[in-house]
Amino acid sequence: MTFIEYKQLNPIQRFAYNFKKGLASVPKAVGGFFKGIGTGIVSLITTIINGFRNYGTTFVKGDLFTKLSYIIFGIGDLSKGKYYKGLIYLLVEVFYIIFMASFGGQYISKFGTLGTVETTFVQDGKFKKQIFGDNSMLILLYSVLTIVVTVIVFAIYISNIKDAYKMEQLKRDGIKPSSFAEDMREYLDGKYHITLLSLPVLLIGIFNILPLIFMILIAFTSYDKSHLPPGTLFSWVGFSNFTSVFDIVGNSTRATTFIELTKWTFIWAILATFTNYILGMIVALMINKKGIKFKSLWRTLFVLAIAVPQFVSLLLMNQILQTDGAMNVLLSNITGQDVHIQFLNNSTLMARTTVVIVNCWVGIPYTILSMSGILMNIPEDLYESARIDGAGPVRTFTSITLPYMLFVTTPQLITQFVGNINNFNVIYLLTGGGPSNPDFYQAGNTDILVTWLFKLTMTAQDYNLAAAIGILVFIVCATLSLIVYNNSKSMKDEEAFS
């Protein structure tokens, strides 16, 4: 289809054409995504191979002290006059040896089994005495810590070798190594970004990376209510936790729950995202329409709605929509009859419809504010040119307003969609996952994957299954986000509306 033919289509035909074109591009986008992953893996392997090659080359070309730096950290720097840096490298090696000998070694040696000595009870007179054995939780946790420390020390080890060879080359060229004061000035000037980011990166590593690695490893263990340390041990089980949620024959309840909740999670995410987006856009257009008075007042009212904490609004709506809540009282007064509609805990369709509607209440104000900002920044010249060319309100909206808003808000739509997949508050605080379903494992009909994960952790203590589901949710969200964003016009043509 040519550009002129496309422009002659009406809005419905354009939508159908773009939708068909989008569906046709999905296989190519998915293929490109996995091709990119493959390219990244190949690049990583190539980098590792080149690193080993440089490792050997440096050893062959280096002098005696450079060669010794392969065994003794910092000796290359110390021999060339870079005393403070050489001493730091040496202290790192000493610390690591002490750390492994006194702490890390005993845990990493049990990492393969996660412990073999169980806690036992022995009779001590009239009482039973508990003799603690291995603690699988501590073994796994401290093993992860030891592995992370080892990786960091290995990076410092490589840096020590590179620095030793660099100092050797500087000495060979007759250049004096920089002093401590000169290096500090450099870290407060040219390398100031390193100085600023060092502490945040360290804290991210401690409070984000370590727990994330630990959670991922839990998904490959038997850590559940039957294997709770220190009383009992848990062990590695491979991919059995992942296969259990897909094994409809052997593990029908878990598999059925996972499949049905996955379907509802995506339906919920789509409805929650696009109802907020479309309705928010409509209200924003109404507020920003020429001739509308008190625009600042309407925007302020929506800001006030956002100012109320979301969990407060959801808990209040939960009480209002109870069988004897304010909504049924109001309907009873209006109709003159006793009304006891069960909005949240009887009909699956009613409960799911209710959570979508209530989500509009708490979500639309955010969309209105962002849309209002976008509408106020669309150049007026575009509308003026459209009016001169005879374009009506519908054509102006479909050709100028809507494309501009979609272009700007595509990243926001992606984050909203992913956020709704993980929208714990609306589901849990409003319905608690109900109404209950006896065919589901620890879940109700309005539960989504993230609320099911919470119940598995806090109620059923199936930590391994919860960790496996968390990994699957992350993989799906990351894959969809990257594919959609990398194929969006916002990424491909960021200067389109500049």
Salt bridges, closest charged atoms under 4 A:
ASP63 OD2 - LYS80 NZ 3.22
ASP134 OD1 - LYS110 NZ 3.02
ASP163 OD1 - LYS85 NZ 3.45
GLU168 OE2 - ARG172 NH2 2.49
ASP183 OD2 - LYS82 NZ 2.79
ASP224 OD1 - HIS227 ND1 2.84
GLU260 OE2 - LYS263 NZ 3.59
ASP324 OD1 - HIS340 ND1 3.30
GLU380 OE2 - LYS290 NZ 3.83
GLU380 OE2 - ARG387 NH2 3.21
GLU384 OE1 - ARG387 NH2 2.99
ASP447 OD2 - LYS455 NZ 2.69
ASP462 OD2 - ARG254 NH2 3.87
